[in-house]
């Protein structure tokens, strides 16, 4: 029997997709409303986030390249908690700090849970590779979509 009254609690949905080497990064669309999240214009990528996009972590940049207001607030609380737990440079140079603060590949779902997300968040990690200066390079971008923000109009 399905309980439709209480919110769904559980693990963040995290899907890892690896493209064949040499293909261009995909044009990621929101799985809720279908909107493309970035568009290319004059050799430049422009953000076109829909209301469901919580964040984009750019693998090439190795940082969050887009954050919704909600995600930014959650991240600020997470960062403040880290600062309280690791109050000085020595503590922040420790392996324990690295483990607690890292968003690297396998830790990404755990960090999203630390930010307070659960089963209503779908994170898509898209790994793609190509050649740069004669050597192969790989990047992983992570797109987070918050299903808790679905409105009745989205469900139709």
C-alpha positions as YAML, in Angstrom:
chain: A
units: angstrom
residues:
- id: 1
  name: UNK
  ca: [0.00, 0.00, 0.00]
- id: 2
  name: UNK
  ca: [1.34, 3.40, -0.94]
- id: 3
  name: UNK
  ca: [1.20, 6.26, 1.54]
- id: 4
  name: UNK
  ca: [0.34, 9.42, -0.37]
- id: 5
  name: UNK
  ca: [0.06, 11.61, 2.71]
- id: 6
  name: UNK
  ca: [3.60, 11.75, 4.08]
- id: 7
  name: UNK
  ca: [6.54, 13.11, 2.10]
- id: 8
  name: UNK
  ca: [8.96, 10.58, 0.69]
- id: 9
  name: UNK
  ca: [12.14, 10.33, 2.72]
- id: 10
  name: UNK
  ca: [15.18, 8.49, 1.55]
- id: 11
  name: UNK
  ca: [18.37, 8.68, -0.39]
- id: 12
  name: UNK
  ca: [19.08, 11.29, -3.00]
- id: 13
  name: UNK
  ca: [18.51, 9.91, -6.48]
- id: 14
  name: UNK
  ca: [21.95, 9.80, -8.11]
- id: 15
  name: UNK
  ca: [22.48, 8.55, -11.65]
- id: 16
  name: UNK
  ca: [25.91, 8.31, -13.30]
- id: 17
  name: UNK
  ca: [25.96, 8.43, -17.09]
- id: 18
  name: UNK
  ca: [29.17, 7.99, -19.10]
- id: 19
  name: UNK
  ca: [29.25, 9.07, -22.71]
- id: 20
  name: UNK
  ca: [31.53, 7.49, -25.30]
- id: 21
  name: UNK
  ca: [34.86, 9.28, -25.64]
- id: 22
  name: UNK
  ca: [34.88, 12.19, -28.08]
- id: 23
  name: UNK
  ca: [31.20, 13.11, -27.99]
- id: 24
  name: UNK
  ca: [30.23, 16.67, -27.13]
- id: 25
  name: UNK
  ca: [28.71, 17.23, -23.67]
- id: 26
  name: UNK
  ca: [24.97, 16.57, -23.81]
- id: 27
  name: UNK
  ca: [22.32, 19.25, -23.89]
- id: 28
  name: UNK
  ca: [20.74, 18.49, -20.53]
- id: 29
  name: UNK
  ca: [17.01, 19.09, -20.22]
- id: 30
  name: UNK
  ca: [14.93, 19.13, -17.05]
- id: 31
  name: UNK
  ca: [13.23, 15.75, -16.54]
- id: 32
  name: UNK
  ca: [10.24, 17.59, -15.04]
- id: 33
  name: UNK
  ca: [9.44, 20.40, -17.50]
- id: 34
  name: UNK
  ca: [11.75, 19.61, -20.43]
- id: 35
  name: UNK
  ca: [13.59, 22.96, -20.51]
- id: 36
  name: UNK
  ca: [17.19, 22.91, -21.75]
- id: 37
  name: UNK
  ca: [19.47, 24.12, -18.94]
- id: 38
  name: UNK
  ca: [22.21, 25.77, -21.02]
- id: 39
  name: UNK
  ca: [22.12, 27.05, -24.58]
- id: 40
  name: UNK
  ca: [25.06, 27.78, -26.84]
- id: 41
  name: UNK
  ca: [25.21, 31.22, -28.39]
- id: 42
  name: UNK
  ca: [28.25, 32.64, -30.21]
- id: 43
  name: UNK
  ca: [30.59, 29.95, -28.80]
- id: 44
  name: UNK
  ca: [29.38, 30.70, -25.28]
- id: 45
  name: UNK
  ca: [27.14, 28.71, -22.95]
- id: 46
  name: UNK
  ca: [24.34, 30.72, -21.37]
- id: 47
  name: UNK
  ca: [22.45, 29.58, -18.28]
- id: 48
  name: UNK
  ca: [18.75, 28.98, -18.89]
- id: 49
  name: UNK
  ca: [17.76, 27.27, -15.64]
- id: 50
  name: UNK
  ca: [14.19, 26.27, -14.99]
- id: 51
  name: UNK
  ca: [12.66, 26.52, -11.53]
- id: 52
  name: UNK
  ca: [13.40, 22.83, -10.84]
- id: 53
  name: UNK
  ca: [17.18, 23.11, -11.27]
- id: 54
  name: UNK
  ca: [18.84, 23.19, -7.85]
- id: 55
  name: UNK
  ca: [22.48, 23.26, -8.97]
- id: 56
  name: UNK
  ca: [25.04, 22.49, -11.64]
- id: 57
  name: UNK
  ca: [28.51, 21.34, -10.67]
- id: 58
  name: UNK
  ca: [30.90, 21.92, -13.57]
- id: 59
  name: UNK
  ca: [33.57, 19.25, -13.85]
- id: 60
  name: UNK
  ca: [35.92, 21.39, -15.90]
- id: 61
  name: UNK
  ca: [35.61, 24.25, -13.42]
- id: 62
  name: UNK
  ca: [35.56, 21.87, -10.41]
- id: 63
  name: UNK
  ca: [32.95, 24.03, -8.70]
- id: 64
  name: UNK
  ca: [29.26, 24.85, -8.66]
- id: 65
  name: UNK
  ca: [28.56, 26.95, -11.75]
- id: 66
  name: UNK
  ca: [24.88, 27.42, -10.95]
- id: 67
  name: UNK
  ca: [23.01, 27.39, -7.63]
- id: 68
  name: UNK
  ca: [19.35, 28.15, -6.99]
- id: 69
  name: UNK
  ca: [18.59, 30.41, -4.03]
- id: 70
  name: UNK
  ca: [17.49, 27.37, -2.00]
- id: 71
  name: UNK
  ca: [20.66, 25.42, -2.84]
- id: 72
  name: UNK
  ca: [22.85, 28.46, -2.04]
- id: 73
  name: UNK
  ca: [21.17, 28.83, 1.37]
- id: 74
  name: UNK
  ca: [21.62, 25.12, 2.12]
- id: 75
  name: UNK
  ca: [25.26, 25.31, 1.05]
- id: 76
  name: UNK
  ca: [25.88, 28.37, 3.23]
- id: 77
  name: UNK
  ca: [24.49, 26.50, 6.28]
- id: 78
  name: UNK
  ca: [26.64, 23.46, 5.42]
- id: 79
  name: UNK
  ca: [29.71, 25.70, 5.07]
- id: 80
  name: UNK
  ca: [28.98, 27.43, 8.41]
- id: 81
  name: UNK
  ca: [28.67, 24.04, 10.13]
- id: 82
  name: UNK
  ca: [32.03, 23.00, 8.65]
- id: 83
  name: UNK
  ca: [33.62, 26.23, 9.90]
- id: 84
  name: UNK
  ca: [32.28, 25.54, 13.39]
- id: 85
  name: UNK
  ca: [33.61, 21.94, 13.35]
- id: 86
  name: UNK
  ca: [36.96, 22.91, 11.82]
- id: 87
  name: UNK
  ca: [37.62, 26.43, 13.14]
- id: 88
  name: UNK
  ca: [41.24, 26.99, 12.10]
- id: 89
  name: UNK
  ca: [43.70, 26.38, 9.26]
- id: 90
  name: UNK
  ca: [45.24, 23.36, 10.98]
- id: 91
  name: UNK
  ca: [41.85, 21.66, 11.38]
- id: 92
  name: UNK
  ca: [40.94, 22.51, 7.78]
- id: 93
  name: UNK
  ca: [44.17, 20.90, 6.55]
- id: 94
  name: UNK
  ca: [43.18, 17.54, 8.08]
- id: 95
  name: UNK
  ca: [42.02, 14.41, 6.30]
- id: 96
  name: UNK
  ca: [38.85, 14.54, 8.40]
- id: 97
  name: UNK
  ca: [38.01, 17.99, 6.99]
- id: 98
  name: UNK
  ca: [38.70, 16.78, 3.44]
- id: 99
  name: UNK
  ca: [36.32, 13.86, 3.98]
- id: 100
  name: UNK
  ca: [33.61, 16.09, 5.52]
- id: 101
  name: UNK
  ca: [33.78, 18.81, 2.88]
- id: 102
  name: UNK
  ca: [34.55, 16.97, -0.36]
- id: 103
  name: UNK
  ca: [32.04, 16.73, -3.18]
- id: 104
  name: UNK
  ca: [34.21, 14.35, -5.21]
- id: 105
  name: UNK
  ca: [32.44, 11.72, -7.29]
- id: 106
  name: UNK
  ca: [31.48, 9.01, -4.82]
- id: 107
  name: UNK
  ca: [30.89, 11.46, -1.97]
- id: 108
  name: UNK
  ca: [28.50, 13.68, -3.96]
- id: 109
  name: UNK
  ca: [25.26, 11.90, -2.89]
- id: 110
  name: UNK
  ca: [26.37, 11.95, 0.76]
- id: 111
  name: UNK
  ca: [27.10, 15.69, 0.62]
- id: 112
  name: UNK
  ca: [23.68, 16.35, -0.95]
- id: 113
  name: UNK
  ca: [22.10, 14.44, 1.96]
- id: 114
  name: UNK
  ca: [24.21, 16.57, 4.34]
- id: 115
  name: UNK
  ca: [22.63, 19.62, 2.67]
- id: 116
  name: UNK
  ca: [19.21, 18.26, 3.63]
- id: 117
  name: UNK
  ca: [18.13, 16.74, 0.34]
- id: 118
  name: UNK
  ca: [16.40, 13.38, 0.16]
- id: 119
  name: UNK
  ca: [14.53, 11.30, -2.37]
- id: 120
  name: UNK
  ca: [12.95, 14.36, -4.01]
- id: 121
  name: UNK
  ca: [16.31, 15.37, -5.53]
- id: 122
  name: UNK
  ca: [17.56, 13.73, -8.72]
- id: 123
  name: UNK
  ca: [21.24, 14.32, -9.46]
- id: 124
  name: UNK
  ca: [22.51, 13.41, -12.93]
- id: 125
  name: UNK
  ca: [26.28, 13.00, -13.23]
- id: 126
  name: UNK
  ca: [27.27, 13.12, -16.89]
- id: 127
  name: UNK
  ca: [30.86, 12.12, -17.67]
- id: 128
  name: UNK
  ca: [32.31, 12.98, -21.08]
- id: 129
  name: UNK
  ca: [35.78, 13.03, -22.56]
- id: 130
  name: UNK
  ca: [37.80, 14.34, -25.44]
- id: 131
  name: UNK
  ca: [41.26, 15.44, -26.45]
- id: 132
  name: UNK
  ca: [42.97, 18.57, -25.10]
- id: 133
  name: UNK
  ca: [46.51, 19.51, -26.11]
- id: 134
  name: UNK
  ca: [47.11, 15.98, -27.42]
- id: 135
  name: UNK
  ca: [45.99, 14.16, -24.27]
- id: 136
  name: UNK
  ca: [42.67, 12.59, -23.28]
- id: 137
  name: UNK
  ca: [40.68, 14.45, -20.62]
- id: 138
  name: UNK
  ca: [37.49, 13.51, -18.81]
- id: 139
  name: UNK
  ca: [35.01, 15.73, -16.96]
- id: 140
  name: UNK
  ca: [31.88, 15.02, -14.93]
- id: 141
  name: UNK
  ca: [29.13, 17.61, -14.66]
- id: 142
  name: UNK
  ca: [26.38, 17.09, -12.08]
- id: 143
  name: UNK
  ca: [22.88, 18.54, -12.54]
- id: 144
  name: UNK
  ca: [20.50, 18.50, -9.56]
- id: 145
  name: UNK
  ca: [16.74, 18.64, -10.13]
- id: 146
  name: UNK
  ca: [14.42, 19.17, -7.17]
- id: 147
  name: UNK
  ca: [11.17, 17.23, -7.57]
- id: 148
  name: UNK
  ca: [9.84, 18.89, -4.40]
- id: 149
  name: UNK
  ca: [9.29, 21.98, -6.54]
- id: 150
  name: UNK
  ca: [6.82, 20.33, -8.93]
- id: 151
  name: UNK
  ca: [3.67, 22.35, -9.33]
- id: 152
  name: UNK
  ca: [0.35, 20.94, -10.45]
- id: 153
  name: UNK
  ca: [0.90, 22.45, -13.93]
- id: 154
  name: UNK
  ca: [4.19, 20.48, -14.27]
- id: 155
  name: UNK
  ca: [2.46, 17.18, -13.58]
- id: 156
  name: UNK
  ca: [0.03, 17.54, -16.48]
...
